[in-house]
């Protein structure tokens, strides 16, 4: 082989390798971009249009690749590194207008202006490079056009799945595995794959990212973030990217409470302001529902025999800030906590005074329940609390018939369970969830956190209390002073008050299901999106816009 042929062969392999690299990088970037939208718009709204838009942008890139190539004299590829570095800056600037843009228009417009151009040009360049590198024109136009297209789709799909897997395991583990840090790292890989003098165009964006973008988790960015938060009366205590979302702890400086945030929702909070004469055993929660869940202790047995806390066991699915399990532990109940997110567990322990004398299972609840059932000597519990709302939507798989049957198997014959459903109780998923619960537990009562609002907004916390036995109706014993843990808040909200008639949920909607089974959980996606949009509006009234935007 002549030296000229060797040089040409090396060039061909370089083009092919660069094309594959570009496809892998844009595949990694796609789910990451949605993750960086989630703290401002919520997990579900960030995904509503994203996948469709990526498909359209990629299709346009393939269709117009030759036009783009000719228009810019084949030099469009050298724009990609600069464009990749501008993505987080454009995204940050648009996030500051989230209230004006609204939801879901905000995430869609951000995709259009910040991400879809990168998708279009990356795909156009990658396919063109594959065509030139593989010399497919000698096999005919059909092969030259469609082999790169099909191989590009396969490379993208594989790259996206690998990217999701890596991010699910590594997100938050280091600076460059934070959300914006990873965006900058991918932009740096673009620069390594395509050395370009046009990278100078990215210098303003890089400067903004490292000095002014509060979403980047550096010391300088955190200072900028706290300055913005203090203008709203808040202070950042801690923050970290994790597998269920962006987790942070915030103090309200004026009213004196502390909250834990997950993306665009709150996992709970406590009042931290000290009072000279008021000293509850545990700090009061800011939401009544977390105290109401403790009322599962008040559910009477069939023989009206009082349970002894010191001899009881409780299982809590979903930790939040730890209000309910902390109360159980304080009452002397052996408490097992199942929490999927290690950062939520860490922050609840460090910043919300979760007592250390408990059993922790940091894993997915479905895996825990399945393993517990299959154990040679499965532990059974007097009380189970199911409280798993996060990210603006209920995790549907934890409300299926199969999962609830698993919880039923772990409950003692005279045990009781409290299941918190946070969502719009006028929608189909709420009725489906209640019917599924009633199909597993024979004796239940349903309560909402507060009375229905005058504006007929039905997004609320609904707690379903059930017994395993149906021998007697479910009743609550009268509380005694020890139940309140010296808390006036618990005196007001421990005993459930606003009961809901189960009859409103019994009718099966046309085309609906009577119960939710695991294989049909995906049918609720559109309802999850609608509920998440309602939740977004509510959260914008709870916490100022600037706090959500400057995450």
Buried (B, 14 or more C-beta within 10 A) or exposed (E): EEEEEEEEEEEBEEBBBBBBBBBBBBBBBBBBBBBBBBBBBBBBBBBBBBEEBBEBBBBBBBEBBEEBBEEEEEEBBBBBBBBBBBBBBBBBBBBBBBBEBBBBBBBBBBBBBBBBBBBBBBBBBBBBBBBBBBEBEEEEEEEBBEBBBEBBBEBBEEBBEEBBEEBEEBBBEEBBBBBBBBBBBBBBBBBEBBEBEBBEBBEEBBEBBEEEBBBBBBEEBBEBBBEBBEEBEBBBBBBBBBBBBBBBBBBBEEEEBBBBBBBBBBBBBBBBEEEEEEEBBBBBBBBBBBBBBBBBBBBBBBEEEEBEBEEBBBBBBBBBBBBBBBBBBBBEBBBBBBBBBBBBBBBBBEBBBBBEEBEBBBEBBBEBBBEBEEEEEEEBBBBBBBBBBBBBBBBBBBBBBBBBBBBBBBBBEBBBBBBBBBBBBEBBBBBBBBBBBBBBBBBBBBBBBEEEEEEEEBBBBBBBBBBBBEEEEBEBBEBEEEBBBEBEBBBEBBBBEBEBEBEEBEEBEEEEBEBBEEEBBEBBEEBBBBBBBBBBEEBBEBBBBBBBBBB
